[in-house]
Amino acid sequence: MARTRVRIPAVLALSAALFLTAGCGNDASSTSGEGPELPRTGKPSVVVTTTWEGAFAKAAGAEDIKVIVPQSVHHAPDYDPKPSDLAAVAKADFVLYAPFEPYAAKIKEAAGSKAKLVEVELDNDPDKVSAEVGRLAGLFGTADAAAQWKTGFDAEYAKLNKELQAGWPGGRSPSVVTQVFTAWSAKLAGATTVGTYGPEAVTPAQLAELAAKKPSLVLDNAHMSTGAVLPDSGAKQVKIVNYPGDDLDLLPVYRNAAAELKKAMGTP
């Protein structure tokens, strides 16, 4: 009974903490909360805050993955954690979160979990993805599964990159302005980035500066869009989605971005 009394105020503390909004990208590289590798005798139970962390965990070789915030919810205050969420955390070996999701620690505290908190750098840049997947595999003890995933990922990424470059208008790399958390999609296209914006709204001064670059494309973050970025510049705005779906498969994020880029460039 004493254990039950301790949990109740902690759950209330969690509800109070949910005013903090979750961001939609991360350029930090902290690795706090790590510990020794999991023994290689079994695969871990992993709880993740969003499908983005979930996709990284799956790529690293985790199979038992529980997502707290549904893929359809873009901001943490829109979601009210259920008792089943807290129960899942209580049984987890690892809880994965991003620095812009401070409520992850509250989730662990509320459930009284002994899980290891692991901060994940969420960025779909292929080099950063490979680094994070490899790091997580080291913690999980699933290096072989992660290596197999990386082989398939590298092949698919190279294929999409080649297709996009073959579709450059006039055979020239398109010039783009990109939101800071969707810069990976410019790299995927082999595009020339002439300016970035965000995550804050574009100011009039920034608008004039970016328009002067005469980009052909604006790569906007679908999760943090503020509407038309350069409405009078003639640049086509492309919606880029960072978060994977409920299947926790990261590859469709790149395929979907490639499809949107091809459409914007007029490639069949």
N, C-alpha and C positions, 0 to 999 in steps of 0.2 A: 504493500500500500504506500509506503514512503516513496517508492520510485514513481508512482502515479502522481503524487502531490507535487513532485519536482517538475514533472513534464508540463503541467497545466500552465503555469506562468510563462514557461519558455515558449509554448505555442502562441500565447498572447503576444509575446515579444516579437515573434515572427510576423504576426499580422501587422504590428506597428511598423515593422521594417520594410514592408512591401511598398512604401511610397517611393522607394528608390527605383528609378527606371533602368531597364537593361539597355545597354548600347548595342550597336550593330556592327562592331568591328573593333579591333584592338591592335595597337602597334607596340604594346609593352612586351617585355621578354622575361618577366619575373617567373621563377620556378619555385615559389615558396610552397611549403607543405609536403615536400618530397621526403621519402625515406628509403630504406633498403628495398631491393627488388623482391617481388613476390616469389616464393619458391615455385619452381617450374613443374610442380606436381599437379597443378590444376589451374583453371581459368577463373578470374575474379568476378565477383558481383560488383557491377559499376552503376552508380546513380549519377546522372548528368543533369545540369539545369536546363539545357536546350538541345535541340536536334543537332546543332553545330558541334558541340562537345561530343554528342552521341556518335556522330559520324567519324570524328577523330578516334574515339574509343573503339568503334567497330573496325576501322581500318587498322588499328593497332593489334587487333586480334581478340578483343573482348566479345563475348557472346551474350552474357547475361547483363543487359543494359536497360535501365529504367530512366525514362525522360520525365522530368518534373513539369516543365512548362510546355504545353502543346505547341506544335509548329505554327499553328494559326495565331498564336498570341505574340505580338511584337513587343509588348511592354509588360513588365512584371506586375504593375498594379492591376492589370486587367485579369490576373489569374489569382484565384483563391486556393491555396494548397489544401488537398484533401487529407484526411487521416491516413489513407492508403499511401500517399506520397511520403509522409513521415515514417510510416512503418517500413517502407522500402529503404529509406536512408538508414534506419536503425540496423538493417541486416546487411548493408553494403560493406565491401572491402575498400572501395574508393568512391569519393564524391568529386566530380570534375566540375569546375566553374571557371569563369573569366573574371578578371579584375573589376570590370564594370558591373558585376553581379554580386555585390557584397552580401545580398540576402542568402547566399549559399551557406555561409557560416552560421546564419540563424537557423537554417533548415537543419543542419547537423546538430546544433545545440538543442533545438526543440525536440528532436527525436532521441536525444541522449546517445547518439551514435559514437562508435569507436572507429568509424571509417577514417581513412587518410584523405585529407583535403588536398587536391592537386589543382593548381592554377594552370590554365591552358591558354596559350597564345593563339587567339582566333584570327587567322589571316589565311585566305585561300591562295596566296602566293605559293607556287609549287615547291619552292625550296623550303619555305617555312612549314608547309604541310608535312613534307618528308621528315624534317627535323623533329616536329612535335609527335608525329606518329611513331618514329623511332624511339623517342624518349619515353612515351607512354608504354610502348611494347617492353622496354627495359623494366619499367615498374611492374607491369602485369606478368612478366615472364612469358611473353608470346612473340618473341623476336622472329621466329620462322613464319608465323602467319602474317606479320607486318611486312616482312621481306617479299612474300608472295603478293601481297596487295600492292606494294610499291612497284613491282614489275609491271603489273597491269595498269596502274595509274600512269606511270611514265610513258607507256606505249600509247595510251589513249590521249594523253596531253599532247604528245608529239604529233599525233594524227590530226587533232583539232587545230593545233598551231599551223601545221602545213596547209590544211584546207583554208584557213582564214587568210593566210598570206597569199595563197593562190587567187583569192577573190578581191585583193586590193584594187580599188578603182584606178584604172590606168596603170596598174602594176606598181603604184607608189604607196608606201606606208601612210595610212590615214593619220591626220593630226587630231588629237583628242584632248578634251578637258575631262578630268575624272574626279569624282568624289573620293576622298582619301581612303575610304574603306573598300573601294571597288577598283583600285589601281591594278590589282591582279588581272582583271579582265583586259586591260590595255596591254599588259604583258602577253596574255594569251593570244591576242590578235597581232602581236608584233607591231603595235601602233606606236606613234611618236607622241608622247605626252608633253603638251605645251603648257599645261597649267592644272592645278588641283584646287579643290574647294572643300569646305566643311571641316568637321561635322556641323559647325554653326551655319546659319543661313547666310547666303551671299549678300554682302553689303554693296551699295551702289558703286563704291570705289573698286571693289573686286570685280563687279559685273563689267565695268568699263575695261579693266585690265584684261580679263579673260576674253571678252569679245574682241579686243584688239589682236589677240593671238590668231583669230580667224580659224578656229577648229572646225573640222567637218563633223565631229561627233562629240556628244556630251554623255559620259558614262555615269548614270545616276544610281544611287543606292536605293533600291526599292523599299527598304525598311526604314529609311530616314529621309525620304523625298520631301522637298519643300516646293514641289511643283516645277514649272519650266524654269530652268536655270539661265539660259541665254535665249529668251523668247524671240528676239529680233535679230539674231545673228545668222540665221539660216542653217545653223548646226542641227543635226538630227539628235534627239535625246533618246538614249537607250536605257531601258530599265534592267539593272543587274541585281539578281537575287543571290544573297550570300548563304542563306540557311538551307540545308538539305531538307528533304521531306521526311515523313514518318518512317520510311524504310531505312533511314540513316545511311544512305548511299551518297557519298560525296561526288562521284563522277557525274551524275545528272546536273549538278550545279554548273560544271564546266560545259557540258553539252548544251544546256539551255542558254548559257551566256553566248556560246558560239553561234547558236541559232539566231539569237537576237542581233548579234553583230553582223552576221551574214545578211540578214534582212535589211539592216540599216545601210549596208554597203551595196545593196542591190545584187547580192550573189544568190543564185538559185539554190 
